[in-house]
Amino acid sequence: MSETTDETLPYRFDGPEDAPILVLGPALGTTWHMWDRQVPELARQWRVLRYDLPGHGAAPARPASSITELAERLLATLDGLGVDTFGYAGCSIGGAIGTQLALLAPHRLASLALISSSARYGTPDEWRQRGVIVRANGLEQIAQSTPERWFAPVFRTAQGAIVEWAVQMVRATDPGCYIAACEALAAHDLRDELAGFAVPTLVLGGAEDPVTPPADARVLVAGIPDARLAIVPGASHLVPVEQPAAVTDLLVRHFGADWTETAAPVVPAAEAASAPAPVPVTAAPPAQAAGTRPDPYDAGMKVRREVLGDAHVDRAAERADEFTEDFQEFITRYAWGEVWTRDGLDRRTRSVITLTALAARGHYDELAFHTRAALRNGLSPAEIKELLLHTAVYCGVPTANSAFAVAQRVIQEETAPR
C-alpha cells in the first residue's frame, strides 16, 4: 500500500505506466478489491488507479467530514503522483466523489462514469440514523444487512462466498470513518448543480437497486448535459461485483469513445513541480447593505433540520396554525438561527447543555426529542448515561430518574435494528 498523509488516500496501480490514468472509486464499506473483476480488461488500455476510503481496508482511520474533502484528498493524491488529466469511475459514495470532481476540477477530468449514484442519496435523516446505530452498536448490524442492500436475491442465493466476503469487508471498516461517511452523504445534495457539469458522463445503475434506484439514475441523466444512461438487468447496488462483464464492457466503451485519444498520461513529478499553479476563480459574495445583518431564519431552519431531523420539523410545521405559527418562526429564527449556529461551541457540547437544562427543569417532552438530537450530534448512549448520572448529583435523584426513563425509551427506539 502507498504511504498516506491526512490529505491523501492510499492507492494502487495496475496497467502500463505510460497509459492514460483511469481512477476507480469504491463504495462505502468496500475496499479497492470490489474492482478486481474489472481491472484485467481495463488495465489493457489504461493505467488503473484504485484507492481506499479512510478506515477501509488497510487505510488509516482519518475520517473526512464531507464528500468535498474526500474529493480534495483524491486530488491531492493525484497531485503527488504528478497526474494531471484522468478519467474517473466511482460506485455509490465513489460516485458522489466523482460528482464533486466534476465541480472542483472539470479541467482535469477527461470522462466520468457514475455507478449506483445519486444527486442526493436517500434523506439526511436516514444517513444520520445509520450513524446513530453504528455509534451505539458498532458495525455488526450494518454488516448483516449489507447483502440485502447490495445484491439481488438470485445473486445472494447463488454466490454465498462473495456475499460473505462483502459482509466481512463491512465488519473490517473503522466505525468512526463509516459514521463520518454517513454524515458526508447526509449533507450531499447536488440536484441544483448538475446543469453545470461539463464532462462526458455515463450513468450506470442496477435495475433492482433499492439504495440508488433507477429513478435516481434518471435524475442524474436529466440534469447532466448530454449524459448517457445504462441500466443493468438483474443487478442491485454493487453492480461491478454482481455483473462484472456487463460493467466492464460499458466502461470500456464509454471511456474508449470519449477520452482515450485526448487524455494525457502521467505528468512526471519534476515537471509537475515546475509548472505554474492554476489561479482559482471564485465568485464575489453578494453585496450586503451597510449596517444590516442577514436574516437568521434560513440558517436556523437548516440547523434545526440537521439536528432534530426532517420528520420532527415537518410534523411541527404541519401542526402549526394561525395561533402557533409565529412561535414556530420565533424558535427557528432565534433559538436555532441565532444560538445553535454560533461558532463558540460544537453541536455535541450544545446537546450536553440542552439535555442537562431540560432534565433540570423537568421538560421531558423536549428531553425526548433532544435525546434523539444528541445521538445525531455524536453523543453515545454511554455518554448520555454519564450526563444524567452527573445531573442526579446536582439536580436531584427524582429529576434524573424521570430523565433516565425518557432517555432509555428514546435510545432503545433509535438504536434498534432496522
C-alpha positions in Angstrom: 0.0 0.0 0.0 1.1 3.6 -0.7 2.2 6.0 2.1 -0.6 8.4 3.0 -1.0 11.6 5.0 -4.0 13.4 6.4 -4.5 15.0 3.0 -4.2 11.9 0.8 -5.6 8.5 0.2 -3.9 5.0 -0.2 -3.8 3.7 -3.7 -2.5 1.0 -6.0 -1.7 1.0 -9.7 -2.3 -1.6 -12.4 -1.6 -1.4 -16.1 1.0 0.2 -18.4 3.0 3.0 -16.9 2.7 5.2 -20.0 -1.1 4.7 -20.4 -3.7 7.4 -19.5 -4.9 7.3 -15.9 -8.3 5.8 -15.0 -9.3 6.2 -11.4 -11.8 3.7 -9.8 -13.6 4.8 -6.6 -15.1 2.3 -4.1 -18.5 2.1 -2.4 -19.0 2.8 1.3 -18.0 -0.3 3.3 -15.8 -1.8 0.5 -12.2 -1.7 -0.5 -10.5 -1.3 -3.8 -10.9 -5.1 -4.3 -14.5 -4.5 -5.3 -13.0 -3.7 -8.8 -10.9 -6.8 -9.1 -13.0 -8.3 -11.9 -12.8 -5.1 -14.0 -9.0 -4.5 -13.7 -7.6 -7.1 -16.1 -9.6 -5.7 -19.0 -9.3 -2.0 -18.1 -5.6 -2.3 -17.5 -5.0 -3.3 -21.1 -5.7 0.3 -22.2 -5.4 2.4 -19.1 -3.1 2.9 -16.1 -5.7 2.0 -13.4 -5.5 3.7 -10.1 -7.7 2.3 -7.3 -8.0 3.9 -3.8 -9.4 3.1 -0.4 -11.6 5.4 1.6 -10.4 6.4 5.1 -10.7 3.5 7.6 -11.5 1.0 4.8 -9.3 -2.0 4.1 -5.8 -1.2 5.5 -6.3 2.6 5.1 -5.5 4.7 8.1 -8.6 5.8 10.1 -8.6 9.5 9.2 -12.2 10.5 8.9 -13.3 13.0 6.3 -16.1 15.4 7.1 -17.6 15.8 3.6 -17.7 14.4 0.1 -15.8 17.6 -1.0 -13.0 16.7 1.5 -12.8 13.2 0.1 -12.5 14.6 -3.5 -9.9 17.0 -2.3 -7.9 14.2 -0.8 -8.0 12.3 -4.0 -6.9 15.3 -6.0 -4.0 15.8 -3.5 -3.1 12.1 -4.0 -3.1 12.6 -7.8 -1.1 15.8 -7.5 1.6 14.0 -5.5 1.8 11.5 -8.3 2.1 14.1 -11.0 -1.3 13.2 -12.6 -2.9 16.0 -14.5 -5.7 14.6 -16.6 -7.6 11.5 -15.7 -10.8 9.6 -16.2 -12.9 8.5 -13.2 -15.5 5.8 -12.4 -17.0 5.6 -9.0 -19.6 3.4 -7.3 -22.0 4.7 -4.6 -20.1 7.1 -2.4 -17.3 6.8 -5.0 -19.8 8.2 -7.5 -20.5 11.1 -5.1 -16.8 11.8 -5.1 -16.9 11.7 -8.9 -19.6 14.4 -9.0 -17.5 16.6 -6.7 -14.5 16.1 -9.0 -16.7 17.3 -11.9 -17.3 20.6 -10.0 -13.9 21.0 -8.4 -11.6 20.1 -11.3 -13.6 19.8 -14.6 -10.4 20.9 -16.5 -8.7 17.7 -15.2 -11.5 15.2 -15.5 -11.5 13.8 -19.1 -14.5 11.5 -18.7 -16.8 10.3 -15.9 -18.8 7.2 -15.0 -21.3 7.3 -12.1 -22.3 3.9 -10.9 -25.1 3.3 -8.4 -25.0 7.0 -7.8 -27.4 9.8 -7.0 -27.6 13.6 -6.8 -28.9 13.0 -3.3 -28.6 9.7 -1.5 -31.8 9.0 0.3 -32.6 11.5 3.0 -30.3 13.2 5.6 -32.3 11.6 8.4 -31.6 8.1 7.0 -27.9 8.6 7.0 -27.7 10.3 10.4 -29.9 7.5 11.8 -27.4 4.9 10.4 -24.6 6.8 12.2 -26.6 6.6 15.4 -26.9 2.9 15.1 -23.2 2.4 14.4 -22.2 4.7 17.2 -24.3 2.7 19.7 -23.8 -0.9 18.4 -20.8 -1.0 16.1 -21.0 -2.2 12.5 -22.3 -5.7 13.0 -26.0 -4.8 12.3 -25.0 -2.9 9.2 -22.7 -5.7 8.0 -25.5 -8.3 8.5 -28.0 -6.2 6.5 -25.5 -5.4 3.7 -26.4 -8.4 1.4 -30.0 -7.2 1.0 -28.8 -3.7 0.1 -26.0 -4.7 -2.2 -27.1 -7.8 -4.1 -30.2 -9.1 -5.9 -31.9 -12.1 -4.4 -30.7 -14.5 -7.2 -27.1 -13.4 -6.7 -27.3 -13.8 -2.9 -28.6 -17.4 -3.3 -26.0 -18.4 -5.9 -22.9 -16.6 -4.7 -22.7 -17.2 -0.9 -18.9 -16.8 -0.8 -19.0 -13.4 -2.4 -21.8 -12.3 -0.1 -19.8 -13.4 2.9 -16.8 -11.5 1.6 -18.9 -8.4 1.4 -20.1 -8.8 5.0 -16.5 -9.2 6.2 -15.4 -6.0 4.3 -18.0 -4.0 6.2 -17.1 -5.6 9.6 -13.5 -4.6 9.0 -14.3 -1.0 8.4 -13.4 1.6 11.0 -16.7 2.7 12.7 -15.6 6.3 13.1 -14.8 6.6 9.5 -18.0 4.9 8.5 -20.0 7.3 10.6 -18.2 10.3 9.1 -19.0 9.0 5.6 -22.7 8.7 6.6 -22.6 12.3 7.8 -21.0 13.3 4.5 -23.7 11.6 2.5 -26.4 13.2 4.6 -25.1 16.6 3.6 -24.5 15.7 -0.1 -27.1 17.2 -2.4 -26.1 18.3 -5.9 -29.6 18.4 -7.5 -29.3 22.1 -8.3 -25.7 21.8 -9.7 -26.0 19.1 -12.3 -26.6 21.5 -15.2 -23.0 22.9 -14.6 -21.3 19.6 -15.4 -19.1 19.8 -18.5 -17.7 16.3 -18.5 -18.7 13.4 -20.8 -20.8 11.3 -18.3 -22.1 7.7 -18.2 -24.7 7.0 -15.5 -24.9 3.3 -14.8 -27.3 1.6 -12.4 -28.8 -1.8 -11.4 -32.4 -2.5 -12.2 -33.0 -3.9 -8.8 -31.1 -1.4 -6.7 -33.0 -0.4 -3.5 -30.3 2.1 -2.4 -29.9 4.2 -5.6 -32.8 3.0 -7.7 -33.1 3.6 -11.5 -35.2 6.7 -10.8 -32.1 8.3 -9.1 -30.0 7.5 -12.2 -32.6 9.1 -14.4 -32.5 12.3 -12.3 -28.7 12.4 -13.0 -29.2 11.9 -16.7 -31.9 14.5 -16.9 -29.8 17.1 -15.1 -26.3 16.5 -16.5 -25.9 17.8 -20.1 -25.6 15.0 -22.7 -25.2 12.3 -20.0 -25.9 8.7 -21.1 -27.9 6.1 -19.2 -27.3 2.3 -18.8 -29.4 0.1 -16.5 -28.1 -3.4 -15.9 -30.9 -6.0 -15.6 -30.8 -8.3 -12.6 -28.3 -6.2 -10.7 -28.7 -4.4 -7.4 -26.4 -1.8 -5.8 -22.9 -3.3 -6.1 -23.2 -3.7 -9.8 -19.4 -4.1 -10.6 -19.4 -7.2 -8.3 -22.7 -8.7 -9.4 -22.4 -8.1 -13.2 -18.6 -7.7 -13.8 -18.7 -8.4 -17.5 -21.5 -6.0 -18.3 -20.0 -3.2 -16.3 -16.5 -3.7 -17.8 -17.9 -3.6 -21.3 -19.9 -0.4 -20.6 -16.8 1.3 -19.1 -14.5 0.3 -21.9 -17.0 1.6 -24.5 -17.6 4.9 -22.6 -14.0 5.8 -21.8 -12.7 4.5 -25.1 -15.2 6.6 -27.1 -15.0 9.8 -25.1 -11.5 10.1 -23.9 -8.6 7.8 -24.9 -7.5 9.8 -27.9 -7.3 13.1 -26.0 -6.4 12.1 -22.5 -2.9 12.8 -21.1 -0.8 10.2 -19.4 1.0 10.8 -16.1 3.0 14.0 -15.9 6.5 13.4 -14.4 6.7 14.7 -10.9 9.6 17.0 -11.7 7.7 18.7 -14.5 4.6 19.0 -12.3 6.6 20.7 -9.6 7.9 23.3 -12.0 4.5 24.0 -13.7 2.7 27.2 -12.6 -0.2 26.6 -10.2 -3.6 27.4 -11.6 -5.2 30.5 -10.2 -8.6 29.7 -8.6 -11.5 31.8 -9.7 -14.2 32.4 -7.2 -17.4 34.4 -7.4 -17.7 37.5 -5.3 -20.1 37.2 -2.4 -23.4 39.1 -2.8 -23.2 42.7 -1.5 -24.8 43.4 1.8 -26.1 46.7 2.9 -24.0 48.5 5.4 -25.3 48.2 9.0 -27.6 45.2 8.3 -27.4 41.6 9.4 -28.6 38.6 7.3 -31.9 37.1 8.4 -31.0 34.1 10.5 -34.2 32.2 9.6 -32.8 30.1 6.7 -29.7 29.2 8.6 -31.8 28.3 11.6 -34.1 26.1 9.6 -31.1 24.3 8.1 -29.6 23.6 11.5 -32.9 22.7 13.1 -33.5 20.1 10.4 -29.9 18.7 10.7 -30.2 18.4 14.5 -33.8 17.3 15.0 -34.5 15.6 11.7 -36.8 16.4 8.8 -39.6 14.3 10.2 -39.7 16.2 13.5 -39.6 19.7 11.8 -42.2 18.7 9.3 -44.6 17.5 12.0 -44.1 20.8 13.8 -44.9 22.7 10.6 -48.0 20.5 9.9 -49.4 21.2 13.4 -48.7 24.9 13.3 -51.8 27.1 12.7 -52.5 30.8 12.9 -52.2 30.7 16.7 -48.7 28.9 16.8 -47.0 29.7 13.5 -45.4 32.9 14.8 -43.9 30.9 17.8 -42.5 28.3 15.4 -40.9 31.0 13.3 -39.5 32.6 16.5 -37.9 29.3 17.6 -36.3 28.8 14.1 -35.0 32.3 13.8 -33.7 32.9 17.4 -33.1 29.6 19.1 -31.7 27.8 16.0 -30.6 30.7 13.8 -29.1 33.0 16.4 -27.7 30.5 19.0 -27.3 27.0 17.6 -25.4 28.4 14.6 -22.8 30.2 16.7 -19.2 29.0 16.4 -18.3 29.1 20.1 -19.5 25.6 20.9 -19.8 22.5 18.7 -23.1 20.7 18.4 -22.1 17.8 20.8 -21.4 20.3 23.5 -24.7 22.2 22.9 -26.5 18.9 23.1 -24.9 18.2 26.5 -26.0 21.6 27.8 -29.5 21.2 26.4 -30.1 17.8 27.9 -28.9 18.9 31.3 -31.1 22.1 31.2 -34.2 20.2 30.1 -33.8 17.5 32.7 -33.2 20.0 35.4 -36.4 21.9 34.5 -38.4 18.8 34.1 -39.2 19.4 30.4 -39.5 15.7 29.5 -41.2 16.1 26.1 -38.4 18.3 24.9 -35.9 16.0 26.5 -37.1 13.1 24.3 -36.6 14.8 21.0 -33.3 16.4 22.2 -32.1 12.9 23.2 -32.6 11.9 19.6 -30.8 15.1 18.5 -27.9 14.3 20.9 -27.5 10.9 19.3 -27.4 12.5 15.9 -24.9 15.1 17.1 -22.5 12.4 18.1 -23.2 11.6 21.7 -23.2 7.8 22.5 -25.7 6.2 24.8 -22.9 5.7 27.4 -22.2 9.5 27.3 -25.8 10.3 27.8 -25.9 7.9 30.8 -22.9 9.7 32.3 -24.6 13.1 31.7 -27.7 12.0 33.6 -25.8 10.5 36.4 -24.0 13.8 36.8 -27.4 15.6 36.7 -28.6 13.4 39.6 -25.9 14.8 41.8 -26.7 18.5 41.1 -30.4 18.4 40.2 -31.7 15.6 42.3 -32.4 11.9 42.1 -36.1 12.2 41.2 -35.3 14.5 38.3 -32.6 12.2 37.0 -34.9 9.2 37.5 -37.6 10.7 35.2 -34.9 11.8 32.7 -33.4 8.3 32.6 -36.8 6.8 31.8 -37.3 9.2 28.9 -33.8 8.8 27.5 -33.9 5.0 27.9 -37.0 4.8 25.8 -35.6 7.0 23.1 -32.2 5.3 22.9 -33.9 1.9 22.6 -36.1 3.2 19.7 -33.2 4.9 17.9 -30.6 2.2 18.2 -32.8 -0.9 17.5 -32.0 -2.9 14.3 -33.9 -1.6 11.2 
